[in-house]
Amino acid sequence: MDTSHGLFKRCSCLDDVGRPLNSSCSRLQERGHGSWYFRVELPLGRNGRRRQLRRGGFSSRDAAKQACDYLRDPTVGDPSRALVSTAQWLQLWLDTRLGPRESTMQTYRHHVRNYLIPYLGGRSCGSSPTLGCRRCSPR
């Protein structure tokens, strides 16, 4: 694991008892086995507890690092080549909200889940949202 960037590789193989091996699988050195993930420290939660964001499914270490760097600082690199989908960004946005009351967060989650992700979720963060927004708007 590359702890300097929170990058790691894991798979869904199981041991003899049926527990996930995750990053301790002996086959992770094989090309094409497992996928790359990144972990980012988030601000402390309202209760003062540590929070982390983990995203994975990247085919290479470089792809995971690029997505992690982009989430840490969106001005890094060309956002039109972002490896982060709008759905992933919206989930990150929801996960990092600290200020609103719980009832407001429920409304945000409802709108993101029912309106934004179905229409815009598969798009890259760097792509123009104009077409997707036109599809969302009721006319």
N, C-alpha and C positions, 0 to 999 in steps of 0.2 A: 504494500500500500504506500502511496506517495502522500505522506501526511502534510507536506507543505501546501498542497492544494486541495486536500480532502478527497483525493481520487482513489478509487479502489475497484477491483474487479471481483465479481461474484457470480455464482450460478445457482440453479435450483435443484442440484443433485441432493439426494438423501442418503443418510448413513444406513447401517443395517437395522436400526431401530425405527427409522422413518423420520428422523429429525433432519432439517436442512443443514447442508455442509457450508453453504454460503461461501465465504472467502477461504475456507480451509480445504476446499476440494483439491485433490492432487492433479486433476486434469486441467486446472485453470491456466497452466503454462501452454497448453495446446492451442494452436491457432483456431479461432472460431468457437471456442468453448467459453461460455459465460458472456457477460456484458459488463461494460464499464459504468460506474456510478460516480457521482460527486456529492459531497456533503458541505453545507454552508451553515455557519453559526448565525442564528437569528438573534434579534434583541430579546432580552429576558421577557418572559410572559408577565401578565398582570400579577400573577401569584409569585413572581420572582424566580421562577424555575427556568432552567436552561431549555432553549428550543433549538432544534436543528431542522434544516430542510435537506432532504435527500432525494435526488432524482437519478434515474438510471435508464438502462436500455440502449446505451450508446455503443456503437460497434467498435470504436477505438478509443484509446486513452486521450488522443488529441481532440477528438470530438467532445468528450466529456469535459476536458479542460477548457475548451473554447466556450462551451455553454456555461460552465461555472464562472469563468472570467466575465462573460457577458452579464450574468446575473449580479455579480458583485459590482460591476461598473459598466453600465450600458453604453458609455461613450467609447469603450474599448472595441476596436475593430469596426467593421462595416455591419450595421444592424440589418441590412438587407440580406446578409448571409447568415443570420442568426439560426442556430440549431434549436432554438426554443420556440415552441408553438405558442399561439395565443392562449390556448387552454392551460398550458403549463405556467405561463406568466400570470394569468388570472388566478390560478390556484396559489401561486407565490404571493400575489397581492393580498388575497384573503388571509393567508397564513401569517402575514406580517402586520395586519391591522391591530393596533393596540387601543385606540381611542374610543371608537363607537361603543354604544351599549349593546348588549346581547341581542335585543330586539332589532336593532339596526343591522347587526351582522347577519341575523337570520334573513332579513330582506335582501342584503347584498348577496348572500349565498344563493338565495332563490333566483334572483335575476341572473347571476352568473351561470348557474346550473341550467336554468330553463330557457334563457334567451341568448346569452352571449356565446357560451361554448357550443351549442348546436349549430350556430351560424358562422362563428368566427374561429372556433377552437382548433381546426385543422390547419389554419394559416400560420405562416411564419410571422414572428413579431415584426420583422422588417418589411413585410409586404403592405401594400396600401389597403386600408380597411374600407375604402369607399364602396367597392362592390358588395362586400359582406354587409355593410351597414344598410345599403339599399335593400338587400334581401331581408334584413331584420325589420325594417320599418313597415308598418301596416299602411297600405295605400288602397 
